[in-house]
Amino acid sequence: MKGVAPLIKGVSFAALLADKAFDANWLLEALDNRGATAVIPPKSNRVVQREYDEGAYCGWHLVENDFTRIKEFRGIATRYDKTDNSYAANWNLVPALIAAR
């Protein structure tokens, strides 16, 4: 949570998609002040459960699943490649291999 504020500072966006770990009052208020929508499911220990866009959250979950599949490849997960170009090439090659399965 400490790194969220510097990351979103100066960046314009319409919505922030995140998991339950980012369900903090200060972040929700900051997003509301910016006019951005928070697509963050509420933690189970919240006294008042708030609404969120479950359809958009499902899309975030699919993206996370794709990154998990990509990280199954050792070269991506450990950044085994020596050069930036070969690492970037693997980021283009691995999704093609996954789609060909």
Residue pairs with C-beta under 8 A, 6 or more apart in sequence:
1 21
1 22
1 24
1 27
4 22
4 27
5 30
8 16
8 30
13 36
14 36
14 37
15 36
15 37
15 38
15 39
15 53
15 56
16 22
16 31
16 36
16 37
16 38
16 39
16 40
17 39
17 40
17 56
17 57
17 59
17 60
18 38
18 39
18 40
18 60
19 40
19 41
19 60
20 40
20 41
20 42
20 43
20 44
22 40
23 40
23 41
23 42
23 43
23 46
27 38
27 40
28 38
28 40
31 37
31 38
32 38
37 53
38 52
39 52
39 53
39 56
39 57
39 60
40 52
40 57
41 52
41 54
41 57
42 49
42 50
42 52
66 95
69 98
70 76
70 91
70 94
70 95
70 98
71 77
73 90
73 94
73 97
74 80
75 81
75 87
75 90
76 87
76 90
76 91
76 94
79 87
81 87
81 90
